[in-house]
């Protein structure tokens, strides 16, 4: 049975800041817009909302883009694969669709980078962004002790969310050196809203030149061993949230054949990818924060719908936030110490229980998968592949269809498409 077909002028993948800005801009001049997101609620990871965490007034205003008459929003919907030029196969909990589009805007965001260290698979250990997502979806932390570690501004945001939930945040450990943090701080006056945000999120628990060494416990997390400068200590905690920054989500772009550069979707000054009908905006084109994602999304929405006269002024705003993104990359680059935390028996692939030693000698990701099943479990390498690229310097390989686990009936659409050649 053939899946229902949807048609639209502009298909936008992702409903975070970039996707919402693209939809808002495109709605001024588009006949039909379809916005697809695999999350049940719009807002992306950065504006994630939940029952006890409603969007702010500013975020709610951005979300209004999805109420425009030309816009249709499909939440909790995943892209399974491409069915040919300008056609994608989608699936939600109930059915599948084939979507035909004229222009595609990829606003796929980023994924949190998790690096293996002893004990990182214990219950109670999450990513820094993962902790925020759990809290906004109802996790109760009142009275619990929480340590947060890794790298980047997300650590402070996660700490603030945990405190608001009633948790006791005992440590916020940033792996960047004290000198790097001072260098970054000294530049924040150029972006006053970022300076104000940093001051608002500041906490006496914050430490630079500090990182996790090991999570300790039997059946669940009980304590964490940390290094602060040259000193090693152990602190008791109920939860550890550890994330080493973000990496662009390029799976769909790579599957479609878009060119990647430095781990991100390569785009030109008009946010156009190497494929003429595919644009990209936001963190999937490089990590730079919500302000950069908003302006890139607006440029992409304008270009995809012929509003070229608006782009010149937006380009100046983009340049300003690209400079901020450059400061992030420079001052929060991962130091060698955090790439050397795993022991030979530390799991790299949690889905298939593959230890670090089983893949460390492999020359590339494909060989590692063939020899150890690393990346062949339920998450299909979304965690361990990114970690392996950081640890071993391996290049990413284009993902094969299906991009996500899907029902057999949905996958038959791809098989029928190939058989018919239509």
N, C-alpha and C positions, 0 to 999 in steps of 0.2 A: 504494500500500500504506500503510495507516494505521500510524503509529508506536505502539509499545506504550504503554499508559497506566499511570501510577503515581498512587496516591492517598495523601495524608497529611493528618494534622490540622494539622501545623505544617511549613511549608517555610522553611528558613533559607538565605539566599544569602550565602555567605562563611564561611570557617572561620578567621578571625583571632581576636584576643582577644574582640571583641564576639560573633561567631558562636559561638565555643566556650562563652562564658558563657551565651548564650541557650539553646544546646542543653542545657547542664548544668541550668539552671533549669527548662526546659520538661520535661525527662525525668522530673521528680518527679511530673508530673500529666498527661502526654500519652499518647495511645494510639499515635501514630506520628509520627516526626520524620524529615524528609529534609533533609540538609545538602548543599548544592551549592557547589563552588568550581572556578574555572577553572584553578587551579594543580594540579599533579600531587600535591603533598603539602600537608596541612593546616598551619595556623599563620599564614597571611596573610603580608604583606610584613614585618611587624615580627618575627614568630617563624619566619621562613623557615628551613628546615633542609635539609641536603644530605648527601652521602656522608661528607664530612669535617667536617661541622658538625651533630652531633646536637643535639636540643633539650636544654635544661637540665632539671634535676629538676623545677623549678616549672612549666616549659612542658609537660613530659611529663605532669604531673598534670592540666593543663588539657586536653591531648589525649585523656585517658581518657574525656572526655564522649562521644567518637565511638564508644566501645565499648559503650555502654549498649544493652540489648536493644531498646529502642524506637527507636533511632537508626540510620538508614542514611546512609552517606556516599558521595557521588559526586564523586570528584576528576577533574581534567582535563576538566571538563564545563562547557560554556558555555551561557548563556541566549540563545537566538536572538531570541525575541520573545514577546509575549503573544498568546494565541489567543482571548482573551475574558475575562470576569470569572472570576478565580480559576483560571486555566489558563495555563501557560507551555509553550513549546516549547524543549526542551533538546537538545544534541548533544555527543557525545564523538567520539573517533577512529573508533569502530566503528558507532555507531547513533544514532538520535534517540528522544526520549521526549516524550510529552505528560504533564504533571504537573498534577493537580488538587489544590488545597489548600483548607483552611478558613481558616487564618491564615498570613500571610506576614511574615517578619521580614527586613528588608534590612540586612545588615551588609557592605556592599560596599566599605568602606574608602576609601582615598584614592589619588590619583595624584600622582606627583612633577611639580612645575611646572618645565618647562624653558623658558628664555627664550633667544631667538636672540642670538648675538654672533658677530663674524667668526671663522670657523674652527671653529664648534661642531659641524659635521658631519664633521670629520676623524676617521679611524679612531684610536682611543685616547682619544676624548672620550666620556664617559658621564654619566649622572646620578649623584648621590651615592648614592641608594638603588639605582640600577642597578648601581653598582660592588659594593655589598654582595651583591646577587642573583647577579652573575657569580662572585664569590669563593665563595659558598656552593654554587655549582654546578660548581666545579672550576677556575676561572681561576687560573693560576699567576702570582704577582707577586713571588716571592722575588728580592730584589736589585734590583727595579725602583723607579724614583723616581715618586712620585705627588703631585700637587697636588690639593687639595680646596677647592671654593669654592661660594659661594651664600649660603644663609641658613637658620638654625634649628638646633636641637639635633641633627638628623640628620647634620650635618657631622662632629661629634665622634664619633658612633657609627660612621660610615663610616671615619673615620681610624683608629679602634681596630681595626676589622675588617681594614683593610689592613695595619696593623702586625703583627697576629697572623698574617697570611699571609706575613710576611717582607719587606714593602715598606718603602721609605724614604719616609716622609711628610714632604715638604719644607715645605709650607705648608698651613694651614687658614685660608681667607679668609672672614670673615663680613662681609656688607655692612652690617649694623646698626652704628650709631655706638657709640663707646666709652661714651658716656653712657647709651645704651639698654641696653648689656650690663651696665653697673654697676647700673642700675636693676633689671634682671631678677635679677641675682645677689643684690642686697640683699633680695629677697623670698623666696629659696629656703629660708630657715630655716623657713618655714611648711609646707614639704613635705620633711621630713628625708630621705626616700629619694631624692628628686630632687637634693638637695644632695650626698648621698653619691655619686650617679651622676655628677654634674658633676665632682666632685673626682677620681673614678676615671678619667674620660675626658680630663681636662685634659692639654694638651700644650704645650710651649714654641713649637710651630710655629703656634699660634693667633694670628690678628690680627683685630682689629675695624676697622671703617671701611675695609674692603678688599674688592676685587672683581676679577674677571677683566675684562680689556679685549679680549684677542684670543688665540686659539689659533693657534700658528705651526707650519708644516710644509708639506711638499710632498705626498707620498703618505700620510703618517701624522704624528701629533703628534710634534713635536720640542722645542717650548718653548712657554711661555705668557707673554704680556705682562700684567702685573697693576698695579693701582693700590692703594697702601697710604697712606691719607691723601692728601697732595698729591704723593707720590713715585710715579713710574712706573718699573718695572724689568722685566727679562726673566729668567726662570728656565728652565733646561732640565728637562724631565720626560718620562717615558715614557707616563704616563696623567694625564688630568685628569678629575676627577669633579665635576660642577657641577650643583647643584640648588637652586632658589630656594624651597624649602618644599614644602608639600603642598596639594592642592585636593581637596575631597570628590568622590567618584565618585557622580554622580547620574544616570547614563545610564538605568539601568533604572527608577529612581523617576520620572524625567521621562517616560519611555515609558509608564509605567502611569498617569500623570496625577496623581502626588503634587505637592503645592504645594512650591515651593522658596523659601527666603528666604536672601539673602546668599550665594548659591551653594551652599547645603546643603539637605538634606531638612528641611522644617519639621516638628517634632514637638511634642506637648504634654507635660505632666508625667508621663504614663504611657508615653512613647516612641511614641505613636500618631501616624501621619501624618494627612494630610487625608482619606485613604481609611480608613474604619472598620476594615477587616480587614487593614490593612497597618501594621506597626510598623517602626521603623528605629532603629539603634543604632550607636555607634562613629563613626569618622571621616567617614562619609557624612553625618552630621548636624552636622558641625563638627569642626575639628582640635583635639584635646585630649590625645592620648597614650593609652597602653594602659590606664592605671588608670581613666580616664574611660570608655573603651570597654568595659572589663570590667563596670563597675557598670551602664552603660546596657544592655548586653546582658542582664544578669541581670534588670533591670526588664522589658525587653521579653519575655523568656522567661516570666517570671511572669505578666504581664498577658495574654499570648496563651493561657495555659492556666488562667486563673481563679484564680491565687494572689495575690489582691490584698492579703492581709494582710501580705505581706512587703515591700511597696513603700515604706511610710513610712520604715523604717529605711534602706533603700537610697537614698532621695531625699536624705537628709542627706549620705551619702557622695558622691553625685553633685554636690551643691552645692559641696563642698570642691574637687573636681577641676575643676569648671567655673570656679572662681576661678583655678586654675592655667592653664587654657586661655585665660582672659582676659589673663593676663600674657604668654603667648606671642604672642597677636595684637597686643598693645600694643607690645611691645619688639622684635619681629622683623618689623614691617611693612616692606614693600619701599620703599626710597628711590627718588626719581626717577632717580638716576644709572644704576641697573641696568635701568631701562625704556627707556633711550636708548642702549644699546650697539650695536644693529643698525645697519648701513649700508644704503643703498638696495639694494645687490646681495647682502646677506646673506639666505640662504634662511630663510624662515619655515616653509614646508611642505616637509619633506625628501622626502616620498613623491612629490610632483608637481613638485619643483624650482621652487617659486614663491618669488620674492624678496620681501623686505619692501616694496619700492617698488610692487609690483603690487597690493598690498591696502591700503596705508596710507591711501589716499584714499577707500576704500569706506565707506559709512555704517553698514554692519552686516555680520554674518557671512554671511547668505544672499546678499547682493550680492557679497561677496568670493568666495564659492564659484562663483557663476554667471559671474563675470568672469575668474576665474583658475584654477579647479579646486582651489583651496586646500581642504584637508580632504577631498578626494575620492579619496585614494589608499588604500593598504593599511591604514593605521591608522585611517582614517575620522575624522580630526580629533582623535584622543585627545591628541596633542601640540600641534599648531598651534592648535586651537580654544581650549585653555586659555591658551596664550600670547597669542592675539589678544584674549581677554577682558581680560587684564591690561594689555596694551599700549595698546588702543584703547577700553577701557571698554564693549565690546559685550556685550549680553545673550546668554545661552545660548539656543539653539533646541532644542526637543524632538527627539531622534533618531528617525529613521524605521526601520522594520523592513527588513532584519534588523539587529540591534544589533552583530553580529559577522559576519565572512565565514563562510558555511555552504555545505554541499553542496546541489546542486540537489534531490536527493531529500528533504532535510530541508525546504527551502523550499517544496516541493510540499505539505507538511502545512499550511502557512499558507494556501496557495491553496485547498486542499480545504476547509479550515475556513471560509473566507470564502464559498465557493461553496455549502456546505451550510447555513451559518448556524447550526451546532450548536456 
